[in-house]
């Protein structure tokens, strides 16, 4: 049932064009990434993006949905087993028309992929001016539609979850200026319930099919235990961290203290999905300060590399990633 030989190493497949409308950008942001740069044109002009732009996670989710459509038309099913790096290279604006392509890398011969069609992939997207807006490098399991879940969902044995390099410690308030962030400080972000209603809403916003379960939106309610999209899980984490920032900003403001600005994400590394998430699961998220990077001579912003993970109701890690955010420095 494997599809290892479906594409030659070095081959690139075009994925068609995708238009991002202001309505779609705002709808996704309101649900999963409610920051000014994604919600309101006027407010967005005062942010580092200087105008309304799509959430990077929306761009990933929509492009991966396009990958699934294209492969589905060839009776193939793709499951991302791990992502080394995502880079958001240019803001995606309302009216942008993205053209994407997927490049097929070497076959993975490790024991975990031998029957799962493991391949390295690169996904790239350019806008109508041919400027690169996104680049993603990762690993997949690729199988014929109808293959057993064990074949399609097998994780690549050589893509273990990255281990944090700092000593994590819970507690404290983490909305601070860049200089004041202490590495290892960890916050509890709360839980997200993957109800059937939540799955339907995500499916509608991202064009109706769960990447993991491959279920049409009009069939989700009929399925007893539908799978949850991997990208829905990441979007849920994003919503929880933005909610945390807003709550902390309000706490600081009511006490007359300055509120450091949270800038847009620049990318993410070491994104892994450890366990499938099913309808009815409750995932509890946390994040911590992993690393800090100075941005050239910038006096306004630093780059915070965060760690993040989500655990299901029995304590298993279902997602792990290391996103990179701009964080405001102390005003000079």
Backbone bond lengths (Angstrom), bond angles and torsions (degrees), N, CA, C in turn:
res aa  C-N    CA-C-N  psi(-1)  N-CA   C-N-CA  omega(-1)  CA-C   N-CA-C  phi
1 X - - - 1.456 - - 1.521 112.28 -
2 X 1.323 118.09 -2.25 1.452 119.55 -177.04 1.516 111.08 -75.71
3 X 1.329 117.13 163.56 1.461 122.44 -178.81 1.516 109.66 -128.87
4 X 1.336 115.90 35.24 1.453 120.03 -174.26 1.526 111.96 -57.28
5 X 1.333 117.43 -38.94 1.455 120.59 -175.31 1.515 114.07 -91.68
6 X 1.337 117.83 11.69 1.462 120.18 -176.53 1.521 112.13 -65.43
7 X 1.339 118.54 -30.26 1.460 122.63 -178.62 1.518 109.19 -133.88
8 X 1.315 116.15 140.81 1.457 121.26 179.91 1.516 110.41 -79.26
9 X 1.326 116.64 146.38 1.460 120.80 175.01 1.524 109.36 -59.51
10 X 1.334 116.25 130.44 1.457 121.22 -177.45 1.509 113.76 92.82
11 X 1.329 117.18 -9.09 1.469 120.99 -179.54 1.528 110.53 -76.05
12 X 1.329 116.36 141.24 1.461 122.17 175.92 1.522 109.32 -116.38
13 X 1.330 116.71 136.98 1.459 122.44 177.77 1.525 108.93 -119.06
14 X 1.311 115.96 130.04 1.465 120.19 177.26 1.523 109.89 -78.62
15 X 1.337 115.26 143.71 1.459 121.18 -174.55 1.518 113.03 -108.67
16 X 1.339 117.21 7.03 1.451 118.76 -177.86 1.515 111.92 85.07
17 X 1.335 115.49 -175.00 1.464 121.44 -176.09 1.521 110.93 -112.06
18 X 1.312 115.06 146.31 1.457 122.10 -178.77 1.528 108.49 -130.71
19 X 1.322 116.85 127.39 1.462 120.72 177.87 1.524 110.10 -99.05
20 X 1.324 115.44 134.37 1.459 121.75 176.81 1.530 108.43 -103.56
21 X 1.317 116.15 115.98 1.457 120.88 177.88 1.521 110.27 -95.05
22 X 1.321 116.38 158.96 1.467 120.28 177.20 1.520 110.27 -60.05
23 X 1.331 116.68 -39.08 1.465 120.65 -178.78 1.525 111.20 -63.03
24 X 1.326 116.63 -42.88 1.467 120.00 -179.65 1.523 111.13 -68.10
25 X 1.331 116.76 -39.86 1.467 121.27 178.95 1.523 110.49 -60.84
26 X 1.317 116.15 -47.03 1.464 121.06 -176.93 1.528 110.85 -69.43
27 X 1.331 117.09 -39.19 1.464 119.93 -179.44 1.524 111.37 -63.28
28 X 1.331 117.12 -44.93 1.467 119.27 178.08 1.524 110.64 -63.62
29 X 1.329 116.42 -45.19 1.460 120.19 -177.80 1.522 111.88 -62.25
30 X 1.322 116.80 -41.65 1.468 119.84 -179.15 1.521 110.92 -60.33
31 X 1.328 116.40 -32.70 1.463 120.15 -178.10 1.520 113.29 -85.07
32 X 1.361 117.37 -36.04 1.458 118.84 -168.07 1.527 115.77 -131.56
33 X 1.309 119.14 -18.01 1.468 120.30 -176.71 1.523 110.22 -147.14
34 X 1.344 117.47 62.50 1.467 121.34 -171.85 1.532 113.57 -76.86
35 X 1.328 115.63 71.82 1.452 122.40 174.62 1.530 109.29 -111.72
36 X 1.333 117.50 153.56 1.473 120.13 -173.43 1.523 114.20 -54.53
37 X 1.339 117.51 -37.47 1.463 120.11 -176.24 1.525 113.09 -67.95
38 X 1.350 116.53 -12.92 1.465 120.21 -179.14 1.526 112.85 -111.59
39 X 1.349 117.25 -5.58 1.463 119.75 -169.98 1.516 115.28 -113.33
40 X 1.323 117.65 -32.15 1.463 119.90 -169.86 1.519 110.03 -147.99
41 X 1.311 116.88 126.30 1.466 121.43 -175.90 1.524 111.62 -59.83
42 X 1.310 117.30 -44.06 1.470 119.80 -177.29 1.526 110.98 -66.86
43 X 1.337 117.32 -47.83 1.462 120.20 179.35 1.523 111.04 -65.65
44 X 1.324 117.04 -33.68 1.459 120.93 -177.69 1.523 112.46 -65.34
45 X 1.328 117.66 -25.88 1.468 120.49 -179.17 1.524 112.13 -65.10
46 X 1.328 116.85 -22.99 1.467 120.90 -179.52 1.521 112.27 -89.84
47 X 1.332 118.14 0.76 1.459 122.02 -179.32 1.532 109.83 -96.90
48 X 1.338 117.79 168.32 1.472 119.71 178.04 1.530 114.11 -57.82
49 X 1.350 117.96 -23.62 1.463 120.32 178.89 1.521 112.62 -80.23
50 X 1.335 117.04 -14.35 1.468 123.24 173.78 1.525 112.97 56.72
51 X 1.296 116.73 36.38 1.451 121.05 177.67 1.516 111.27 154.57
52 X 1.328 115.47 164.21 1.460 120.73 -178.45 1.525 110.71 -61.84
53 X 1.330 116.52 134.26 1.469 121.97 -178.72 1.517 109.27 -148.05
54 X 1.317 115.97 152.05 1.457 121.30 178.91 1.523 110.86 -69.72
55 X 1.324 116.34 145.64 1.458 120.82 169.65 1.524 108.80 -59.59
56 X 1.326 115.91 139.43 1.458 119.09 176.78 1.515 112.11 -59.01
57 X 1.331 116.68 -33.48 1.466 119.82 179.92 1.522 110.85 -70.35
58 X 1.331 117.55 -30.55 1.456 119.47 174.23 1.527 110.64 -65.77
59 X 1.325 116.22 -43.13 1.458 120.06 178.92 1.523 110.46 -58.46
60 X 1.333 117.02 -45.74 1.465 120.55 178.68 1.525 111.18 -61.54
61 X 1.321 116.50 -47.48 1.463 120.25 -176.02 1.523 111.25 -62.42
62 X 1.340 117.07 -43.19 1.462 120.58 -178.19 1.529 110.77 -68.88
63 X 1.330 117.60 -41.13 1.458 120.00 179.24 1.523 111.38 -65.92
64 X 1.329 116.91 -41.23 1.463 118.87 179.16 1.527 110.74 -68.00
65 X 1.317 116.54 -31.45 1.469 119.45 173.61 1.530 109.79 -63.23
66 X 1.326 116.65 -38.87 1.460 120.84 178.23 1.526 110.98 -65.57
67 X 1.343 116.22 -39.44 1.466 120.09 176.09 1.527 110.02 -58.82
68 X 1.332 116.30 -45.30 1.458 119.93 -179.33 1.522 111.97 -63.09
69 X 1.324 117.30 -38.87 1.463 120.27 178.14 1.522 110.94 -62.49
70 X 1.332 115.85 -46.53 1.453 120.19 -177.13 1.527 111.26 -64.12
71 X 1.332 116.19 -45.35 1.462 119.13 -179.22 1.521 111.34 -70.60
72 X 1.338 115.32 -34.39 1.460 118.53 177.59 1.511 112.00 -61.22
73 X 1.338 117.15 -35.23 1.460 120.33 178.49 1.525 111.15 -67.04
74 X 1.333 116.68 -18.86 1.464 121.45 176.57 1.531 111.03 -103.40
75 X 1.343 116.01 16.59 1.476 122.34 178.58 1.525 112.13 60.67
76 X 1.346 115.77 37.19 1.454 121.36 177.81 1.522 109.54 -120.79
77 X 1.318 115.44 153.03 1.463 121.85 178.29 1.526 108.31 -128.56
78 X 1.328 115.79 131.74 1.463 121.23 -177.68 1.510 109.72 -116.97
79 X 1.321 115.17 137.10 1.464 122.44 174.52 1.518 108.26 -127.48
80 X 1.334 117.43 120.67 1.460 120.91 176.14 1.527 108.91 -69.37
81 X 1.319 116.81 124.18 1.464 119.83 178.53 1.525 112.30 -97.21
82 X 1.314 117.80 -16.46 1.461 120.65 177.08 1.514 110.13 177.65
83 X 1.318 116.59 150.34 1.461 121.90 179.06 1.524 108.62 -124.99
84 X 1.319 115.64 123.62 1.462 119.97 177.25 1.517 111.59 -72.77
85 X 1.337 115.92 -45.00 1.462 118.81 -174.37 1.523 110.87 -156.04
86 X 1.322 115.33 139.31 1.465 123.51 167.68 1.522 106.98 -119.83
87 X 1.320 116.60 130.88 1.463 120.58 176.42 1.529 108.87 -125.70
88 X 1.328 115.30 122.69 1.460 120.86 173.47 1.527 107.11 -95.21
89 X 1.320 115.80 107.98 1.456 121.71 -166.61 1.522 113.42 -92.96
90 X 1.323 117.13 -23.90 1.460 121.43 -177.78 1.518 108.36 -155.30
91 X 1.344 118.90 140.36 1.467 119.75 178.85 1.526 111.80 -59.96
92 X 1.320 115.94 141.50 1.462 122.33 173.78 1.526 107.30 -94.95
93 X 1.329 116.97 117.79 1.456 123.02 -173.86 1.530 111.40 -99.93
94 X 1.341 116.55 160.82 1.467 118.88 173.23 1.524 110.36 -57.34
95 X 1.332 114.93 133.20 1.453 120.33 -178.80 1.509 114.24 91.90
96 X 1.335 118.21 -11.60 1.467 120.19 177.94 1.523 110.03 -64.28
97 X 1.311 114.32 141.13 1.448 121.94 178.12 1.526 107.44 -114.54
98 X 1.324 116.20 106.72 1.459 120.70 -176.47 1.519 111.15 -91.69
99 X 1.315 114.51 138.15 1.461 121.23 172.81 1.522 107.32 -116.53
100 X 1.304 116.24 125.10 1.464 121.01 -174.27 1.519 110.71 -118.30
101 X 1.318 114.46 157.18 1.458 120.27 174.20 1.520 108.43 -146.34
102 X 1.326 115.12 153.21 1.455 121.67 178.66 1.523 108.26 -116.81
103 X 1.318 116.36 131.30 1.454 122.18 178.03 1.514 109.99 -107.88
104 X 1.322 115.84 134.56 1.456 121.08 -176.61 1.515 110.01 -98.16
105 X 1.335 115.42 122.08 1.450 121.44 179.98 1.513 111.46 -95.25
106 X 1.320 114.45 -158.88 1.461 120.45 -174.94 1.522 111.62 -68.58
107 X 1.325 115.26 154.25 1.451 121.37 175.35 1.520 109.89 -75.54
108 X 1.314 116.25 143.82 1.458 121.31 176.43 1.530 108.57 -92.18
109 X 1.316 116.56 126.15 1.470 121.15 -176.76 1.520 112.73 -106.66
110 X 1.338 117.06 10.58 1.461 119.16 -179.77 1.539 109.65 -67.65
111 X 1.343 118.01 159.54 1.469 120.72 -176.82 1.525 113.77 -55.98
112 X 1.332 117.41 -35.26 1.458 119.65 -177.85 1.506 114.00 -70.41
113 X 1.346 117.48 -17.76 1.457 120.63 -176.29 1.518 113.06 -110.75
114 X 1.317 117.76 -5.37 1.455 120.44 -172.07 1.524 111.97 -55.12
115 X 1.323 117.23 -37.34 1.463 120.97 -179.26 1.524 112.06 -106.25
116 X 1.331 117.19 5.76 1.453 119.10 -174.83 1.499 114.92 -113.34
117 X 1.342 118.80 7.96 1.455 120.20 176.33 1.509 112.82 65.84
118 X 1.325 119.14 37.95 1.457 122.09 -176.53 1.525 111.83 -64.92
119 X 1.332 116.59 131.64 1.458 122.46 179.37 1.521 109.52 -142.20
120 X 1.335 115.93 147.53 1.463 120.72 167.14 1.524 108.01 -80.10
121 X 1.331 117.02 143.76 1.463 120.69 178.55 1.521 110.34 -136.35
122 X 1.321 114.78 156.13 1.456 123.22 168.70 1.521 107.42 -128.80
123 X 1.314 117.54 129.67 1.460 121.60 174.96 1.517 107.73 -115.94
124 X 1.315 116.30 127.94 1.454 122.58 -178.97 1.520 109.11 -125.77
125 X 1.329 116.30 148.12 1.460 120.81 176.06 1.520 109.10 -137.88
126 X 1.337 115.18 137.21 1.464 121.43 176.24 1.519 108.28 -123.93
127 X 1.328 116.59 155.16 1.461 120.22 177.09 1.525 110.27 -91.12
128 X 1.328 116.21 -171.86 1.456 121.21 -174.49 1.530 113.04 -66.83
129 X 1.331 117.28 -16.52 1.460 120.57 175.53 1.529 111.75 -95.51
130 X 1.338 116.34 7.48 1.463 124.11 -179.43 1.529 113.01 69.38
131 X 1.319 117.02 18.39 1.466 121.47 174.15 1.525 108.85 -82.84
132 X 1.313 117.02 136.01 1.463 121.69 179.68 1.520 110.28 -70.34
133 X 1.328 116.41 131.32 1.462 120.60 178.26 1.528 112.07 -113.19
134 X 1.333 117.49 -22.87 1.462 119.85 -177.36 1.521 109.72 -154.55
135 X 1.336 114.61 144.66 1.463 121.47 171.96 1.519 107.86 -141.51
136 X 1.312 116.34 131.81 1.461 122.77 -177.44 1.519 108.67 -131.91
137 X 1.328 116.50 129.86 1.459 122.26 176.00 1.521 109.07 -118.70
138 X 1.322 116.47 127.43 1.453 118.23 -178.22 1.508 113.04 -159.81
139 X 1.339 114.49 -164.49 1.460 122.32 -178.61 1.523 108.68 -133.17
140 X 1.324 116.06 145.48 1.450 120.37 -175.88 1.518 111.39 -130.95
141 X 1.328 113.90 162.47 1.460 121.80 160.81 1.522 105.78 -109.42
142 X 1.315 117.26 129.37 1.460 122.81 -175.44 1.518 108.51 -124.26
143 X 1.326 116.57 123.47 1.470 120.15 -176.40 1.515 110.26 -142.12
144 X 1.323 115.58 161.09 1.450 121.06 173.35 1.518 109.67 -67.30
145 X 1.344 116.39 141.09 1.459 119.44 174.78 1.524 108.77 -56.52
146 X 1.326 115.92 136.00 1.449 120.56 -175.92 1.511 112.90 99.32
147 X 1.363 117.14 -8.43 1.457 119.23 175.94 1.527 109.52 -65.37
148 X 1.306 116.62 157.75 1.458 120.61 -179.09 1.518 110.07 -67.47
149 X 1.340 117.72 150.28 1.461 120.55 177.26 1.521 112.70 -55.52
150 X 1.327 117.15 -31.55 1.468 119.60 179.32 1.519 110.99 -63.20
151 X 1.345 117.15 -34.91 1.461 120.31 177.99 1.513 111.20 -73.23
152 X 1.337 116.32 -48.06 1.452 120.55 -171.97 1.516 112.10 -73.94
153 X 1.313 118.19 -35.98 1.456 121.78 -172.11 1.530 112.83 -99.53
154 X 1.312 116.87 9.36 1.459 119.68 -179.53 1.527 109.91 -65.92
155 X 1.324 117.65 126.97 1.461 120.97 177.56 1.519 110.20 -78.98
156 X 1.319 115.29 144.34 1.454 120.21 179.14 1.520 109.93 -67.85
157 X 1.323 116.94 124.88 1.464 120.94 -175.00 1.515 112.23 -65.64
158 X 1.339 117.17 -20.18 1.457 117.81 -179.25 1.524 111.80 -96.33
159 X 1.354 118.06 10.40 1.454 121.62 178.50 1.516 110.39 -115.48
160 X 1.316 119.54 60.73 1.473 120.55 179.52 1.516 110.26 -68.14
161 X 1.324 115.66 156.35 1.453 119.87 176.39 1.519 110.03 -64.17
162 X 1.311 115.29 138.74 1.458 120.32 179.45 1.522 109.81 -68.60
163 X 1.298 116.85 139.29 1.457 122.68 177.17 1.524 109.62 -92.51
164 X 1.315 116.74 134.88 1.458 120.74 178.55 1.526 110.89 -58.78
165 X 1.320 115.52 142.92 1.462 120.86 -179.16 1.529 112.63 -98.67
166 X 1.304 116.55 5.10 1.465 120.51 178.05 1.523 109.14 -120.67
167 X 1.306 114.74 160.15 1.467 120.04 175.81 1.519 108.13 -84.29
168 X 1.310 116.19 113.62 1.464 120.80 -175.87 1.527 110.52 -81.89
169 X 1.336 114.63 139.13 1.461 120.27 178.53 1.528 109.35 -142.57
170 X 1.302 116.05 126.59 1.456 122.37 -178.31 1.523 111.18 -77.13
171 X 1.352 113.59 153.20 1.459 118.81 172.79 1.513 112.48 115.39
172 X 1.330 114.39 165.78 1.456 119.67 178.14 1.518 111.96 85.61
173 X 1.328 114.36 179.33 1.452 121.35 179.34 1.522 106.82 -117.25
174 X 1.324 116.65 127.46 1.454 119.84 -167.99 1.524 114.82 -106.01
175 X 1.320 118.14 2.48 1.461 118.54 172.95 1.530 106.76 -83.55
176 X 1.331 114.56 95.28 1.462 122.43 -175.97 1.513 109.03 -137.24
177 X 1.335 115.33 164.45 1.454 118.53 172.05 1.523 109.43 -65.20
178 X 1.322 115.54 156.23 1.455 122.64 -175.37 1.522 111.70 -50.90
179 X 1.340 116.75 -44.41 1.466 120.36 -176.33 1.519 112.38 -66.10
180 X 1.346 117.26 -25.26 1.458 121.10 -173.79 1.526 114.05 -93.01
181 X 1.333 117.04 -6.41 1.469 120.09 180.00 1.522 109.40 -70.24
182 X 1.323 116.27 130.47 1.459 122.36 178.03 1.523 109.49 -101.24
183 X 1.330 116.22 125.82 1.448 119.86 -179.83 1.530 110.70 -62.25
184 X 1.310 115.51 136.42 1.464 121.18 -179.35 1.505 113.65 98.54
185 X 1.347 117.72 -19.80 1.459 119.72 178.04 1.530 109.45 -61.30
186 X 1.332 116.00 130.27 1.463 121.62 -173.26 1.516 110.50 -125.26
187 X 1.321 115.42 143.79 1.459 120.88 179.66 1.523 110.10 -122.93
188 X 1.323 115.45 145.12 1.454 122.13 171.94 1.525 107.61 -89.80
189 X 1.327 116.77 125.95 1.464 121.15 -173.96 1.520 113.18 -100.36
190 X 1.320 116.59 -6.10 1.452 118.59 -178.57 1.518 112.15 91.44
191 X 1.326 115.18 -176.02 1.460 121.54 -171.81 1.523 112.08 -111.15
192 X 1.322 114.17 160.59 1.466 122.50 175.76 1.518 107.08 -131.10
193 X 1.331 116.34 128.61 1.459 121.58 -179.51 1.523 110.16 -96.50
194 X 1.314 116.04 121.29 1.457 121.18 -179.85 1.536 109.42 -89.69
195 X 1.315 114.05 72.51 1.460 120.91 178.17 1.525 109.46 -76.70
196 X 1.334 115.96 166.30 1.460 119.39 175.34 1.523 110.70 -60.48
197 X 1.335 116.64 -35.13 1.462 119.69 176.73 1.513 112.06 -62.99
198 X 1.346 116.19 -40.28 1.463 119.83 178.11 1.525 110.95 -65.67
199 X 1.334 117.12 -38.67 1.460 120.60 178.22 1.524 111.15 -65.51
200 X 1.327 116.26 -41.56 1.463 119.55 179.04 1.524 110.94 -62.83
201 X 1.330 116.35 -43.37 1.466 120.08 -179.13 1.521 110.98 -62.91
202 X 1.332 116.86 -44.71 1.461 120.22 179.11 1.525 110.74 -63.56
203 X 1.329 116.54 -43.09 1.460 121.02 -180.00 1.526 110.80 -60.57
204 X 1.322 117.12 -42.37 1.464 120.18 179.83 1.518 111.13 -64.87
205 X 1.321 116.90 -42.70 1.461 120.82 -176.37 1.522 111.49 -69.79
206 X 1.325 117.73 -32.93 1.466 120.67 -175.62 1.527 112.33 -109.05
207 X 1.329 116.38 24.81 1.463 121.81 172.91 1.512 113.74 80.32
208 X 1.322 115.89 28.16 1.436 119.76 155.48 1.503 123.15 87.10
209 X 1.340 120.67 -3.10 1.460 118.74 -178.44 1.515 110.27 -130.05
210 X 1.311 116.79 133.89 1.459 121.97 176.05 1.509 109.87 -76.39
211 X 1.357 116.17 124.85 1.463 118.80 -179.54 1.521 112.43 -59.53
212 X 1.293 117.21 -39.04 1.465 118.50 -177.98 1.520 110.96 -75.41
213 X 1.343 116.89 -48.81 1.455 119.22 -174.11 1.509 114.39 -90.69
214 X 1.373 118.38 -16.78 1.458 122.77 179.38 1.528 111.02 56.97
215 X 1.350 116.22 49.60 1.448 120.29 -176.57 1.527 110.58 -111.05
216 X 1.341 120.02 126.05 1.450 121.22 174.71 1.515 110.67 -59.03
217 X 1.327 116.23 149.72 1.453 119.58 -174.38 1.521 112.59 -63.09
218 X 1.357 117.31 -31.97 1.455 118.11 -178.71 1.521 112.80 -78.57
219 X 1.349 116.73 -3.76 1.459 119.99 179.15 1.515 112.64 -107.78
220 X 1.334 117.41 -9.08 1.461 120.01 -174.91 1.525 111.31 -57.96
221 X 1.325 116.72 -44.78 1.447 119.96 -177.72 1.515 113.71 -67.02
222 X 1.352 117.38 -18.44 1.448 120.59 -179.24 1.527 112.46 -87.66
223 X 1.344 116.45 -13.04 1.452 119.63 -176.15 1.519 110.02 -89.56
224 X 1.300 115.74 140.88 1.459 119.14 -175.62 1.523 111.59 -76.62
225 X 1.325 117.55 -42.61 1.461 120.88 -178.63 1.533 109.74 -136.54
226 X 1.341 118.50 65.75 1.469 119.30 -178.53 1.515 111.40 -66.37
227 X 1.326 114.90 149.86 1.449 119.40 176.19 1.509 111.36 -75.82
228 X 1.315 115.89 156.12 1.461 122.90 179.95 1.522 108.21 -101.77
229 X 1.318 116.26 136.12 1.458 120.62 176.77 1.524 110.89 -57.07
230 X 1.328 116.50 137.26 1.466 120.48 173.72 1.522 110.73 -55.61
231 X 1.337 116.47 -39.39 1.465 120.05 -176.53 1.518 111.90 -75.11
232 X 1.332 117.23 -23.80 1.460 120.76 172.59 1.532 109.48 -65.72
233 X 1.333 116.51 -38.73 1.460 120.41 179.18 1.536 110.10 -62.76
234 X 1.333 117.25 -43.68 1.463 120.48 178.49 1.527 110.46 -66.15
235 X 1.336 116.71 -40.73 1.468 120.29 178.97 1.524 111.10 -62.10
236 X 1.342 116.80 -36.76 1.468 120.32 177.73 1.520 110.76 -64.14
237 X 1.336 117.15 -41.47 1.470 119.73 175.85 1.522 110.14 -60.92
238 X 1.337 117.15 -43.55 1.460 120.27 -179.25 1.523 110.56 -60.66
239 X 1.322 116.70 -42.52 1.457 119.26 178.90 1.521 111.64 -61.42
240 X 1.300 116.96 -40.61 1.464 119.86 -178.97 1.531 111.72 -67.78
241 X 1.337 118.11 -36.98 1.464 117.87 -178.60 1.527 110.76 -74.24
242 X 1.333 118.28 -33.12 1.465 119.97 175.82 1.527 109.93 -68.80
243 X 1.333 116.60 -39.64 1.470 119.36 176.04 1.528 110.59 -60.33
244 X 1.322 116.58 -41.17 1.467 120.26 178.46 1.527 110.18 -61.59
245 X 1.327 116.82 -44.95 1.466 119.94 -179.38 1.530 110.56 -61.01
246 X 1.315 117.38 -44.69 1.466 120.08 -179.64 1.529 111.65 -62.29
247 X 1.329 116.50 -41.68 1.467 119.65 179.24 1.523 111.19 -64.72
248 X 1.328 117.18 -41.99 1.461 120.67 178.43 1.524 111.85 -67.88
249 X 1.333 116.44 -38.62 1.468 119.93 177.94 1.519 110.23 -61.89
250 X 1.337 117.31 -41.21 1.470 120.57 177.74 1.525 110.44 -64.39
251 X 1.323 117.17 -40.73 1.473 121.52 -179.87 1.527 110.26 -61.75
252 X 1.328 116.62 -43.79 1.462 120.47 178.94 1.522 111.35 -66.46
253 X 1.323 116.70 -43.27 1.460 121.02 -176.61 1.524 111.83 -64.09
254 X 1.335 117.26 -39.37 1.459 119.93 -179.26 1.524 112.05 -67.60
255 X 1.318 116.93 -16.62 1.464 122.09 178.77 1.519 111.78 -104.36
256 X 1.312 115.73 10.91 1.447 120.21 176.66 1.520 114.38 70.75
257 X 1.334 117.32 19.15 1.455 120.91 -179.34 1.525 110.73 -97.10
258 X 1.335 117.61 151.44 1.474 119.73 179.69 1.525 111.20 -65.83
259 X 1.328 115.47 148.93 1.464 121.76 -179.62 1.527 109.24 -111.91
260 X 1.316 118.49 105.90 1.467 120.34 177.32 1.526 111.12 -59.94
261 X 1.309 117.01 141.02 1.458 121.60 -178.99 1.521 110.80 -83.39
262 X 1.323 114.62 139.45 1.458 121.57 173.77 1.512 107.89 -99.50
263 X 1.318 116.39 119.06 1.453 120.52 -178.88 1.517 112.12 -88.82
264 X 1.314 117.15 -177.88 1.467 121.12 -179.64 1.521 112.12 -71.25
265 X 1.316 115.11 161.82 1.464 121.20 176.63 1.522 109.72 -79.40
266 X 1.326 115.46 144.02 1.463 121.19 178.03 1.520 111.86 -97.17
267 X 1.324 117.04 -21.80 1.455 120.75 -178.42 1.512 110.26 165.15
268 X 1.315 115.74 -166.46 1.460 121.37 179.26 1.525 108.60 -156.84
269 X 1.323 115.24 153.89 1.465 121.97 177.90 1.526 109.82 -129.04
270 X 1.317 114.32 161.10 1.474 122.74 170.94 1.522 112.30 49.47
271 X 1.345 115.69 53.81 1.457 121.38 178.05 1.528 108.98 -90.32
272 X 1.331 115.43 120.41 1.463 121.21 -177.50 1.514 109.91 -135.14
273 X 1.322 115.57 143.35 1.454 122.16 173.67 1.515 107.96 -111.03
274 X 1.323 116.40 110.24 1.453 120.62 -171.29 1.503 115.11 -82.27
275 X 1.336 116.91 -33.43 1.456 121.70 -177.36 1.527 108.99 -141.82
276 X 1.337 117.24 148.42 1.472 118.83 174.61 1.522 110.83 -63.78
277 X 1.331 116.19 147.00 1.467 122.54 173.18 1.522 107.15 -109.80
278 X 1.324 116.18 134.01 1.456 121.79 -177.85 1.515 110.52 -115.85
279 X 1.318 116.52 158.95 1.457 120.78 174.27 1.522 109.46 -55.33
280 X 1.313 116.23 134.05 1.457 122.03 -177.91 1.515 113.59 97.92
281 X 1.334 117.71 -13.62 1.462 120.27 178.02 1.522 110.92 -71.98
282 X 1.309 115.06 147.94 1.467 122.40 171.71 1.521 107.58 -114.00
283 X 1.333 116.39 121.10 1.458 121.89 -178.36 1.525 108.71 -109.56
284 X 1.332 115.58 127.66 1.458 122.43 179.72 1.523 108.95 -103.37
285 X 1.335 115.99 126.70 1.452 121.58 -172.27 1.532 111.95 -107.51
286 X 1.327 114.69 152.65 1.463 121.64 173.24 1.516 108.51 -145.64
287 X 1.336 116.29 159.27 1.467 122.42 176.15 1.515 108.90 -144.41
288 X 1.322 115.45 157.99 1.459 120.37 179.92 1.522 109.85 -149.53
289 X 1.319 115.90 163.49 1.466 121.93 177.34 1.519 108.84 -83.49
290 X 1.325 117.46 115.54 1.463 122.60 -175.92 1.517 112.16 -98.84
291 X 1.333 117.46 -40.09 1.467 120.56 -173.05 1.519 108.72 -162.67
292 X 1.328 117.12 151.78 1.460 121.92 176.32 1.524 109.14 -124.53
293 X 1.338 115.35 139.08 1.463 120.90 -177.57 1.526 109.12 -130.73
294 X 1.323 116.55 127.29 1.456 120.26 174.76 1.517 109.62 -76.14
295 X 1.329 116.31 141.31 1.467 121.61 -178.50 1.521 108.68 -101.89
296 X 1.309 116.38 91.11 1.457 120.83 178.04 1.511 111.67 50.08
297 X 1.320 115.03 -125.44 1.474 121.14 -179.60 1.525 111.74 -104.31
298 X 1.334 117.65 15.09 1.459 120.54 -177.43 1.527 111.00 -59.61
299 X 1.328 115.38 129.15 1.463 121.15 177.06 1.520 111.88 -93.74
300 X 1.313 116.33 -10.37 1.460 120.15 -174.37 1.520 113.85 -100.90
301 X 1.349 117.81 -34.50 1.448 120.27 -169.63 1.525 112.48 -133.01
302 X 1.334 114.58 146.67 1.453 122.31 167.64 1.511 108.15 -123.17
303 X 1.319 116.29 166.04 1.462 120.83 -179.66 1.526 109.07 -106.32
304 X 1.312 115.91 118.56 1.461 121.66 178.17 1.523 109.21 -100.73
305 X 1.320 116.02 120.88 1.459 121.06 172.99 1.524 106.95 -93.09
306 X 1.307 115.50 115.01 1.459 120.79 -178.85 1.522 109.34 -100.00
307 X 1.313 115.59 156.22 1.453 121.10 166.28 1.511 107.65 -103.23
308 X 1.311 116.91 151.21 1.462 120.14 -179.88 1.517 109.59 -151.06
309 X 1.320 115.35 146.73 1.460 119.49 174.90 1.515 109.79 -154.68
310 X 1.319 114.55 158.35 1.458 121.70 174.26 1.512 109.59 -129.32
311 X 1.333 116.49 138.10 1.468 122.33 -179.63 1.525 109.41 -121.19
312 X 1.324 115.30 142.50 1.462 119.01 178.20 1.513 111.35 -81.37
313 X 1.316 115.83 -175.87 1.467 120.92 -172.44 1.523 113.49 -68.20
314 X 1.332 118.17 -11.89 1.469 119.47 175.89 1.530 111.24 -109.66
315 X 1.327 116.24 14.54 1.456 120.77 172.03 1.511 116.31 88.89
316 X 1.334 118.78 4.36 1.457 121.28 179.56 1.529 110.89 -80.38
317 X 1.331 116.25 139.42 1.464 120.37 176.47 1.525 108.53 -76.00
318 X 1.331 116.34 120.27 1.464 120.48 -179.34 1.520 111.87 -102.14
319 X 1.330 117.74 -21.51 1.463 120.85 178.22 1.518 108.80 -150.53
320 X 1.330 115.62 144.72 1.461 122.39 177.35 1.520 107.41 -145.92
321 X 1.322 116.70 136.49 1.465 120.62 -179.86 1.519 110.32 -158.06
322 X 1.356 114.13 165.52 1.460 121.49 -179.68 1.532 108.84 -131.31
323 X 1.342 116.36 83.70 1.464 120.68 -179.45 1.522 111.64 -77.79
324 X 1.329 115.69 160.36 1.463 122.90 -179.17 1.522 108.78 -122.71
325 X 1.356 115.43 122.15 1.456 121.03 -177.33 1.528 110.91 -119.51
326 X 1.313 115.85 148.45 1.461 119.76 165.65 1.523 108.10 -78.70
327 X 1.323 116.44 136.83 1.460 121.96 178.41 1.523 108.17 -134.72
328 X 1.312 116.03 135.23 1.459 121.68 -174.36 1.521 112.08 -65.92
329 X 1.335 115.55 138.96 1.457 121.51 171.45 1.517 110.09 -85.64
330 X 1.328 116.28 165.89 1.455 119.83 177.17 1.535 109.50 -63.10
331 X 1.322 116.02 132.97 1.471 118.12 177.56 1.511 111.35 -59.08
332 X 1.318 116.27 137.71 1.468 121.43 -178.92 1.523 109.05 -77.86
